[in-house]
Amino acid sequence: MSDLKFRPRFKIETELTTDKAQEKIKTLFKTPHEFETAYVKGHFIVKMPEQVRHYWSPQMDVSVYYDDYTETTQVRCLLAPAPNVWTLFMFIYSFAGFGVLFGLLIGSSQYNLGKNPWGFWMALGAFIVAIILFGIAQFGKSISKEEMRSMKKFIYQAEWKTQKEMNVQAKL
C-alpha cells in the first residue's frame, strides 16, 4: 500500500458468480474472527471491535459486482478511516483549498492594484495547514497499518477460486 494513497484499495477477481462470492463473504463473516462485520444490500463492512477501536482505526468496505469486460466477478475492497474521520479531514482539506484559492485571488488583485498583497500570506498559511493535515493523516495511517493488513488478510481467507480453477492448478 502506497503511503501517498488516502484510502488504499485492492480487488479480487474470481470466476465465481456474484451470488456465490457474496455467500463466501457471508460464510466468512459467520466464522469466529476478531472483527465486527455488517452486511447491507450487497455491501459488506469490516470494522475493528469496539474494545480495541481507536480514532485512527480503519474500516474496510467490500463491494461485489460482475465486470462485463473481464467476465469475472470483482470483489472490491476499500480501506479507509471511519466515515466521521474521513468527513472531518475532507472538510478541513476543502477549507484549506478554498483558503489557498481565495488568498491567491485577493493577493493577485492587491498586487495588480499596487497595494500590499497580504492575500498571498493567507494562501501560504492555508497551504501550510493542508501540508500539516496531510502529515497528520499519514501519521494516523501508519498507526493503523497493522489493522489494515489484518483486514486484508481476513478477506483473503475466503476461498475465491472455483472448484474448476483449483483442479486446473492441481494438474499443473
C-alpha atoms as an extended CHARMM CRD file, in Angstrom:
* protein
*
       172  EXT
         1         1  MET       CA              0.0000000000        0.0000000000        0.0000000000  PROA      1               0.0000000000
         2         2  SER       CA              1.4470000000        3.2890000000       -1.0820000000  PROA      2               0.0000000000
         3         3  ASP       CA              1.9950000000        5.8830000000        1.6030000000  PROA      3               0.0000000000
         4         4  LEU       CA              0.5520000000        8.6340000000       -0.5860000000  PROA      4               0.0000000000
         5         5  LYS       CA             -2.8370000000        6.9980000000       -1.0690000000  PROA      5               0.0000000000
         6         6  PHE       CA             -5.5070000000        8.3960000000        1.2070000000  PROA      6               0.0000000000
         7         7  ARG       CA             -7.6930000000        5.3130000000        1.0370000000  PROA      7               0.0000000000
         8         8  PRO       CA             -5.8820000000        2.1490000000       -0.1570000000  PROA      8               0.0000000000
         9         9  ARG       CA             -7.8730000000       -0.1350000000       -2.4340000000  PROA      9               0.0000000000
        10        10  PHE       CA             -7.4550000000       -3.6490000000       -3.7230000000  PROA      10              0.0000000000
        11        11  LYS       CA             -9.5800000000       -6.0730000000       -5.6750000000  PROA      11              0.0000000000
        12        12  ILE       CA            -10.0150000000       -9.7990000000       -6.0180000000  PROA      12              0.0000000000
        13        13  GLU       CA            -11.0780000000      -11.2760000000       -9.3570000000  PROA      13              0.0000000000
        14        14  THR       CA            -12.8510000000      -14.5950000000       -9.2910000000  PROA      14              0.0000000000
        15        15  GLU       CA            -14.7440000000      -16.8660000000      -11.6680000000  PROA      15              0.0000000000
        16        16  LEU       CA            -17.4500000000      -17.3200000000       -9.0330000000  PROA      16              0.0000000000
        17        17  THR       CA            -20.8500000000      -15.8060000000       -9.6840000000  PROA      17              0.0000000000
        18        18  THR       CA            -21.7370000000      -12.6430000000       -7.8010000000  PROA      18              0.0000000000
        19        19  ASP       CA            -24.1620000000      -14.5490000000       -5.5760000000  PROA      19              0.0000000000
        20        20  LYS       CA            -21.5790000000      -17.2310000000       -4.7480000000  PROA      20              0.0000000000
        21        21  ALA       CA            -18.9390000000      -14.5950000000       -3.9720000000  PROA      21              0.0000000000
        22        22  GLN       CA            -21.3680000000      -12.8340000000       -1.6300000000  PROA      22              0.0000000000
        23        23  GLU       CA            -22.1630000000      -16.1730000000        0.0160000000  PROA      23              0.0000000000
        24        24  LYS       CA            -18.4170000000      -16.7650000000        0.5590000000  PROA      24              0.0000000000
        25        25  ILE       CA            -18.1630000000      -13.4270000000        2.3660000000  PROA      25              0.0000000000
        26        26  LYS       CA            -21.2940000000      -14.1210000000        4.4350000000  PROA      26              0.0000000000
        27        27  THR       CA            -19.8510000000      -17.5230000000        5.3910000000  PROA      27              0.0000000000
        28        28  LEU       CA            -16.5690000000      -15.8560000000        6.3110000000  PROA      28              0.0000000000
        29        29  PHE       CA            -18.4750000000      -13.3920000000        8.4980000000  PROA      29              0.0000000000
        30        30  LYS       CA            -20.1570000000      -16.3050000000       10.3420000000  PROA      30              0.0000000000
        31        31  THR       CA            -16.8420000000      -17.9410000000       11.2680000000  PROA      31              0.0000000000
        32        32  PRO       CA            -15.1510000000      -16.8360000000       14.5090000000  PROA      32              0.0000000000
        33        33  HSD       CA            -12.9630000000      -13.8030000000       13.8420000000  PROA      33              0.0000000000
        34        34  GLU       CA            -11.6860000000      -10.6530000000       15.5250000000  PROA      34              0.0000000000
        35        35  PHE       CA            -13.7390000000       -8.0700000000       13.5900000000  PROA      35              0.0000000000
        36        36  GLU       CA            -17.1710000000       -6.5050000000       13.7010000000  PROA      36              0.0000000000
        37        37  THR       CA            -18.9140000000       -7.1750000000       10.4110000000  PROA      37              0.0000000000
        38        38  ALA       CA            -22.0690000000       -5.9400000000        8.7450000000  PROA      38              0.0000000000
        39        39  TYR       CA            -23.9440000000       -6.6550000000        5.5350000000  PROA      39              0.0000000000
        40        40  VAL       CA            -26.3990000000       -4.2860000000        3.8470000000  PROA      40              0.0000000000
        41        41  LYS       CA            -27.7780000000       -4.9470000000        0.3360000000  PROA      41              0.0000000000
        42        42  GLY       CA            -24.6510000000       -6.3680000000       -1.2990000000  PROA      42              0.0000000000
        43        43  HSD       CA            -22.2890000000       -4.1150000000        0.6310000000  PROA      43              0.0000000000
        44        44  PHE       CA            -20.0830000000       -5.5330000000        3.3750000000  PROA      44              0.0000000000
        45        45  ILE       CA            -18.3530000000       -3.6180000000        6.1520000000  PROA      45              0.0000000000
        46        46  VAL       CA            -15.4930000000       -4.8460000000        8.3490000000  PROA      46              0.0000000000
        47        47  LYS       CA            -14.5000000000       -2.8520000000       11.4500000000  PROA      47              0.0000000000
        48        48  MET       CA            -12.2420000000       -3.3220000000       14.4230000000  PROA      48              0.0000000000
        49        49  PRO       CA            -14.1100000000       -4.3930000000       17.5810000000  PROA      49              0.0000000000
        50        50  GLU       CA            -15.3310000000       -1.6010000000       19.8400000000  PROA      50              0.0000000000
        51        51  GLN       CA            -12.9240000000       -2.6320000000       22.6520000000  PROA      51              0.0000000000
        52        52  VAL       CA             -9.7830000000       -2.0450000000       20.5790000000  PROA      52              0.0000000000
        53        53  ARG       CA            -11.0560000000        0.6190000000       18.1810000000  PROA      53              0.0000000000
        54        54  HSD       CA             -9.3080000000        3.9840000000       18.3470000000  PROA      54              0.0000000000
        55        55  TYR       CA             -9.6000000000        7.2450000000       16.4250000000  PROA      55              0.0000000000
        56        56  TRP       CA             -7.3870000000        6.0220000000       13.5780000000  PROA      56              0.0000000000
        57        57  SER       CA             -8.8680000000        2.5190000000       13.2810000000  PROA      57              0.0000000000
        58        58  PRO       CA             -9.6930000000        1.6760000000        9.6750000000  PROA      58              0.0000000000
        59        59  GLN       CA            -12.8720000000        0.3300000000        8.1980000000  PROA      59              0.0000000000
        60        60  MET       CA            -12.9910000000       -1.9110000000        5.1390000000  PROA      60              0.0000000000
        61        61  ASP       CA            -15.8640000000       -1.5700000000        2.6790000000  PROA      61              0.0000000000
        62        62  VAL       CA            -16.3410000000       -4.5560000000        0.3740000000  PROA      62              0.0000000000
        63        63  SER       CA            -18.4460000000       -4.4610000000       -2.7900000000  PROA      63              0.0000000000
        64        64  VAL       CA            -19.1410000000       -7.3870000000       -5.1120000000  PROA      64              0.0000000000
        65        65  TYR       CA            -20.1600000000       -6.9650000000       -8.7420000000  PROA      65              0.0000000000
        66        66  TYR       CA            -19.8430000000       -8.6420000000      -12.1380000000  PROA      66              0.0000000000
        67        67  ASP       CA            -17.4950000000       -6.9970000000      -14.6400000000  PROA      67              0.0000000000
        68        68  ASP       CA            -18.7340000000       -7.4870000000      -18.2160000000  PROA      68              0.0000000000
        69        69  TYR       CA            -15.3740000000       -6.5010000000      -19.7130000000  PROA      69              0.0000000000
        70        70  THR       CA            -13.2760000000       -9.1530000000      -17.9400000000  PROA      70              0.0000000000
        71        71  GLU       CA            -16.2230000000      -11.5320000000      -17.4910000000  PROA      71              0.0000000000
        72        72  THR       CA            -15.2590000000      -12.0760000000      -13.8640000000  PROA      72              0.0000000000
        73        73  THR       CA            -16.7350000000      -11.1870000000      -10.5370000000  PROA      73              0.0000000000
        74        74  GLN       CA            -14.8930000000       -8.3180000000       -8.8640000000  PROA      74              0.0000000000
        75        75  VAL       CA            -14.6050000000       -8.1120000000       -5.0840000000  PROA      75              0.0000000000
        76        76  ARG       CA            -13.5030000000       -4.5240000000       -4.4800000000  PROA      76              0.0000000000
        77        77  CYS       CA            -12.1720000000       -3.5650000000       -1.0740000000  PROA      77              0.0000000000
        78        78  LEU       CA            -11.5780000000       -0.0600000000        0.2190000000  PROA      78              0.0000000000
        79        79  LEU       CA             -9.6200000000        0.5430000000        3.4150000000  PROA      79              0.0000000000
        80        80  ALA       CA            -10.4010000000        3.9120000000        4.9160000000  PROA      80              0.0000000000
        81        81  PRO       CA            -10.7440000000        5.7230000000        8.2020000000  PROA      81              0.0000000000
        82        82  ALA       CA            -14.1360000000        5.6940000000        9.8670000000  PROA      82              0.0000000000
        83        83  PRO       CA            -16.6110000000        7.9110000000        7.9720000000  PROA      83              0.0000000000
        84        84  ASN       CA            -16.5950000000       10.6250000000       10.6580000000  PROA      84              0.0000000000
        85        85  VAL       CA            -12.7780000000       10.9080000000       10.4980000000  PROA      85              0.0000000000
        86        86  TRP       CA            -12.8160000000       10.9300000000        6.6870000000  PROA      86              0.0000000000
        87        87  THR       CA            -15.5020000000       13.6300000000        6.6090000000  PROA      87              0.0000000000
        88        88  LEU       CA            -13.5940000000       15.8120000000        9.0820000000  PROA      88              0.0000000000
        89        89  PHE       CA            -10.3820000000       15.5800000000        7.0730000000  PROA      89              0.0000000000
        90        90  MET       CA            -12.1290000000       16.2740000000        3.7620000000  PROA      90              0.0000000000
        91        91  PHE       CA            -13.8800000000       19.2920000000        5.2930000000  PROA      91              0.0000000000
        92        92  ILE       CA            -10.5770000000       20.7340000000        6.5210000000  PROA      92              0.0000000000
        93        93  TYR       CA             -8.8610000000       19.9600000000        3.1750000000  PROA      93              0.0000000000
        94        94  SER       CA            -11.6970000000       21.7310000000        1.3480000000  PROA      94              0.0000000000
        95        95  PHE       CA            -11.4760000000       24.6860000000        3.7040000000  PROA      95              0.0000000000
        96        96  ALA       CA             -7.6960000000       24.8840000000        3.1980000000  PROA      96              0.0000000000
        97        97  GLY       CA             -8.0850000000       24.5910000000       -0.5900000000  PROA      97              0.0000000000
        98        98  PHE       CA            -10.6590000000       27.3800000000       -0.5810000000  PROA      98              0.0000000000
        99        99  GLY       CA             -8.2790000000       29.4560000000        1.5780000000  PROA      99              0.0000000000
       100       100  VAL       CA             -5.4520000000       28.9600000000       -0.9210000000  PROA      100             0.0000000000
       101       101  LEU       CA             -7.6680000000       29.9000000000       -3.8550000000  PROA      101             0.0000000000
       102       102  PHE       CA             -9.1900000000       32.8910000000       -2.0890000000  PROA      102             0.0000000000
       103       103  GLY       CA             -5.7720000000       34.0710000000       -0.8630000000  PROA      103             0.0000000000
       104       104  LEU       CA             -4.3080000000       33.8550000000       -4.3610000000  PROA      104             0.0000000000
       105       105  LEU       CA             -7.2360000000       35.7800000000       -5.8450000000  PROA      105             0.0000000000
       106       106  ILE       CA             -7.0720000000       38.5080000000       -3.1930000000  PROA      106             0.0000000000
       107       107  GLY       CA             -3.2690000000       38.6430000000       -3.3140000000  PROA      107             0.0000000000
       108       108  SER       CA             -3.1050000000       38.9160000000       -7.1020000000  PROA      108             0.0000000000
       109       109  SER       CA             -5.7880000000       41.6410000000       -7.0790000000  PROA      109             0.0000000000
       110       110  GLN       CA             -3.8880000000       43.5720000000       -4.4010000000  PROA      110             0.0000000000
       111       111  TYR       CA             -0.6310000000       43.1590000000       -6.3190000000  PROA      111             0.0000000000
       112       112  ASN       CA             -2.2010000000       44.4370000000       -9.5690000000  PROA      112             0.0000000000
       113       113  LEU       CA             -3.6430000000       47.4440000000       -7.7230000000  PROA      113             0.0000000000
       114       114  GLY       CA             -0.2290000000       48.2750000000       -6.2570000000  PROA      114             0.0000000000
       115       115  LYS       CA             -1.3660000000       47.5950000000       -2.6840000000  PROA      115             0.0000000000
       116       116  ASN       CA              0.2050000000       45.4230000000       -0.0110000000  PROA      116             0.0000000000
       117       117  PRO       CA             -0.5260000000       41.8160000000       -1.2100000000  PROA      117             0.0000000000
       118       118  TRP       CA             -1.3290000000       40.2460000000        2.1790000000  PROA      118             0.0000000000
       119       119  GLY       CA             -3.6320000000       37.7490000000        0.4020000000  PROA      119             0.0000000000
       120       120  PHE       CA             -0.5700000000       35.7540000000       -0.6320000000  PROA      120             0.0000000000
       121       121  TRP       CA              0.2370000000       35.2430000000        3.0580000000  PROA      121             0.0000000000
       122       122  MET       CA             -3.2680000000       33.8990000000        3.5970000000  PROA      122             0.0000000000
       123       123  ALA       CA             -2.7690000000       31.4610000000        0.6960000000  PROA      123             0.0000000000
       124       124  LEU       CA              0.5560000000       30.3480000000        2.1260000000  PROA      124             0.0000000000
       125       125  GLY       CA             -0.9940000000       29.8230000000        5.5750000000  PROA      125             0.0000000000
       126       126  ALA       CA             -3.8340000000       27.7200000000        4.1290000000  PROA      126             0.0000000000
       127       127  PHE       CA             -1.3140000000       25.6880000000        2.1200000000  PROA      127             0.0000000000
       128       128  ILE       CA              0.7440000000       25.0380000000        5.2710000000  PROA      128             0.0000000000
       129       129  VAL       CA             -2.4410000000       23.8880000000        7.0600000000  PROA      129             0.0000000000
       130       130  ALA       CA             -3.0780000000       21.4160000000        4.2150000000  PROA      130             0.0000000000
       131       131  ILE       CA              0.5080000000       20.1060000000        4.4140000000  PROA      131             0.0000000000
       132       132  ILE       CA              0.2660000000       19.6840000000        8.1970000000  PROA      132             0.0000000000
       133       133  LEU       CA             -3.0710000000       17.9090000000        7.8190000000  PROA      133             0.0000000000
       134       134  PHE       CA             -1.5350000000       15.5790000000        5.2340000000  PROA      134             0.0000000000
       135       135  GLY       CA              1.2650000000       14.7640000000        7.7130000000  PROA      135             0.0000000000
       136       136  ILE       CA             -1.2810000000       14.0450000000       10.4460000000  PROA      136             0.0000000000
       137       137  ALA       CA             -3.2030000000       11.7630000000        8.0650000000  PROA      137             0.0000000000
       138       138  GLN       CA             -0.0180000000        9.8650000000        7.1930000000  PROA      138             0.0000000000
       139       139  PHE       CA              0.7750000000        9.5030000000       10.9010000000  PROA      139             0.0000000000
       140       140  GLY       CA             -2.7090000000        8.0910000000       11.5470000000  PROA      140             0.0000000000
       141       141  LYS       CA             -2.3560000000        5.7410000000        8.6210000000  PROA      141             0.0000000000
       142       142  SER       CA              0.9600000000        4.4360000000        9.9480000000  PROA      142             0.0000000000
       143       143  ILE       CA             -0.6640000000        3.7600000000       13.3240000000  PROA      143             0.0000000000
       144       144  SER       CA             -3.4040000000        1.6980000000       11.6760000000  PROA      144             0.0000000000
       145       145  LYS       CA             -1.2180000000       -0.1200000000        9.1360000000  PROA      145             0.0000000000
       146       146  GLU       CA             -1.2530000000       -3.4470000000       11.0170000000  PROA      146             0.0000000000
       147       147  GLU       CA             -5.0350000000       -3.2760000000       11.3870000000  PROA      147             0.0000000000
       148       148  MET       CA             -5.3520000000       -2.6780000000        7.6330000000  PROA      148             0.0000000000
       149       149  ARG       CA             -3.1060000000       -5.6750000000        6.9190000000  PROA      149             0.0000000000
       150       150  SER       CA             -5.1550000000       -7.9130000000        9.2060000000  PROA      150             0.0000000000
       151       151  MET       CA             -8.3850000000       -6.8140000000        7.4800000000  PROA      151             0.0000000000
       152       152  LYS       CA             -6.8850000000       -7.5580000000        4.0760000000  PROA      152             0.0000000000
       153       153  LYS       CA             -5.7090000000      -10.9580000000        5.2910000000  PROA      153             0.0000000000
       154       154  PHE       CA             -9.2020000000      -11.6220000000        6.6790000000  PROA      154             0.0000000000
       155       155  ILE       CA            -10.9690000000      -11.0520000000        3.3530000000  PROA      155             0.0000000000
       156       156  TYR       CA             -8.4500000000      -13.2940000000        1.5630000000  PROA      156             0.0000000000
       157       157  GLN       CA             -9.3640000000      -16.1520000000        3.9380000000  PROA      157             0.0000000000
       158       158  ALA       CA            -12.4190000000      -16.8590000000        1.7960000000  PROA      158             0.0000000000
       159       159  GLU       CA            -11.5990000000      -19.4020000000       -0.9020000000  PROA      159             0.0000000000
       160       160  TRP       CA            -12.0020000000      -17.2850000000       -4.0470000000  PROA      160             0.0000000000
       161       161  LYS       CA            -11.2490000000      -19.9700000000       -6.6060000000  PROA      161             0.0000000000
       162       162  THR       CA            -13.8740000000      -22.1770000000       -8.1690000000  PROA      162             0.0000000000
       163       163  GLN       CA            -13.5040000000      -25.9600000000       -7.9880000000  PROA      163             0.0000000000
       164       164  LYS       CA            -12.6290000000      -25.9000000000      -11.7030000000  PROA      164             0.0000000000
       165       165  GLU       CA             -9.7540000000      -23.4390000000      -11.1420000000  PROA      165             0.0000000000
       166       166  MET       CA             -8.4350000000      -25.4930000000       -8.2200000000  PROA      166             0.0000000000
       167       167  ASN       CA             -8.4530000000      -28.6920000000      -10.3340000000  PROA      167             0.0000000000
       168       168  VAL       CA             -6.5330000000      -26.9190000000      -13.1390000000  PROA      168             0.0000000000
       169       169  GLN       CA             -3.8840000000      -25.6720000000      -10.6880000000  PROA      169             0.0000000000
       170       170  ALA       CA             -3.6050000000      -29.1310000000       -9.0910000000  PROA      170             0.0000000000
       171       171  LYS       CA             -2.8140000000      -30.6190000000      -12.5070000000  PROA      171             0.0000000000
       172       172  LEU       CA             -0.0110000000      -28.1050000000      -13.1150000000  PROA      172             0.0000000000
